[in-house]
């Protein structure tokens, strides 16, 4: 019983040691990669969903093709959100002396950029899916009844706002990324 509790304490402290021994630049780079990569994945998935429905519905009503491309543009905006935030996060990286690489300020900055990238990436993944599904519904509905296009487009705009919320939260979180000054 005593050795089991010792193993638990050792296991939990090994995680904290691992977190403290990984370079904050590694966490920052992962955050930037997740922000852009997962955002592009969300955009691609949304375009796939919208595009397949748009092409299928255009067989019945070819008139819907041009005006329903707005749904694809909304999906593409999700990828652009990820690119913008990745650029912002990249500008947050600063060089610190090796002696201050694992200082609390450095770790905090690396974790802040990492968390910001995760928030933005996954918010845009969900946003891309949301906009893709609504865009699919918009194309199918417009093929049946053209008066529904504007009504569903308004809903799609609200779905697109989810990605903007993720960008705003990511920018707020990245404001915590302040690296220690070189001495």
Long-range contacts (C-beta under 8 A, 24 or more apart in sequence): 20-102, 20-107, 21-102, 23-101, 23-110, 24-101, 24-102, 24-106, 24-107, 24-109, 24-110, 24-111, 25-93, 25-110, 26-110, 27-110, 27-111, 27-113, 27-114, 28-89, 28-92, 28-93, 28-109, 28-110, 28-113, 28-114, 28-177, 30-114, 30-117, 31-89, 31-113, 31-114, 31-115, 31-116, 31-117, 31-118, 32-86, 32-89, 32-90, 32-113, 32-117, 33-117, 34-114, 34-117, 34-118, 34-120, 34-121, 35-82, 35-85, 35-86, 35-89, 35-116, 35-117, 35-118, 35-120, 35-121, 35-170, 36-82, 36-83, 36-85, 36-86, 36-121, 37-82, 37-121, 38-82, 38-121, 38-122, 38-124, 38-125, 39-78, 39-79, 39-81, 39-82, 39-83, 39-85, 39-120, 39-121, 39-124, 39-125, 39-128, 39-163, 40-79, 40-82, 41-125, 41-128, 42-78, 42-79, 42-82, 42-124, 42-125, 42-126, 42-127, 42-128, 42-129, 42-163, 43-75, 43-76, 43-77, 43-78, 43-79, 43-82, 43-124, 43-128, 44-79, 44-128, 45-125, 45-128, 45-129, 45-132, 46-74, 46-75, 46-78, 46-127, 46-128, 46-129, 46-130, 46-131, 46-132, 46-133, 46-135, 47-72, 47-75, 47-76, 47-132, 48-132, 49-129, 49-132, 49-133, 49-135, 49-136, 50-75, 50-131, 50-132, 50-135, 50-136, 50-139, 52-136, 53-135, 53-136, 53-137, 53-139, 53-140, 54-135, 54-136, 54-139, 56-140, 57-139, 57-140, 57-142, 57-143, 58-139, 58-143, 60-143, 61-142, 61-143, 63-146, 64-139, 64-142, 64-143, 64-146, 64-149, 67-142, 67-149, 68-135, 68-138, 68-139, 68-142, 68-149, 70-153, 71-131, 71-132, 71-134, 71-135, 71-136, 71-138, 71-139, 71-156, 72-135, 74-131, 74-135, 74-156, 74-157, 74-159, 74-160, 75-128, 75-131, 75-132, 75-135, 77-160, 77-163, 78-124, 78-127, 78-128, 78-131, 78-160, 78-163, 79-124, 79-128, 81-120, 81-124, 81-127, 81-163, 81-164, 81-166, 81-167, 82-120, 82-121, 82-124, 84-167, 85-116, 85-117, 85-120, 85-167, 85-170, 85-171, 85-174, 86-117, 88-171, 88-174, 89-113, 89-116, 89-117, 89-170, 89-174, 89-177, 92-174, 92-177, 94-179, 95-182, 96-179, 96-180, 96-182, 97-182, 97-183, 100-180, 100-182, 100-183, 103-180, 105-178, 105-179, 105-180, 106-179, 106-180, 108-176, 108-177, 108-178, 109-176, 109-177, 109-178, 109-179, 110-177, 112-173, 112-174, 112-175, 112-176, 112-177, 113-174, 113-177, 115-173, 116-170, 116-171, 116-173, 116-174, 116-177, 117-170, 119-166, 119-169, 119-170, 119-173, 120-166, 120-167, 120-169, 120-170, 122-166, 123-162, 123-163, 123-165, 123-166, 123-167, 123-169, 123-170, 124-163, 124-166, 124-167, 126-162, 127-159, 127-160, 127-162, 127-163, 127-166, 128-163, 130-159, 130-162, 131-156, 131-159, 131-160, 131-163, 134-159
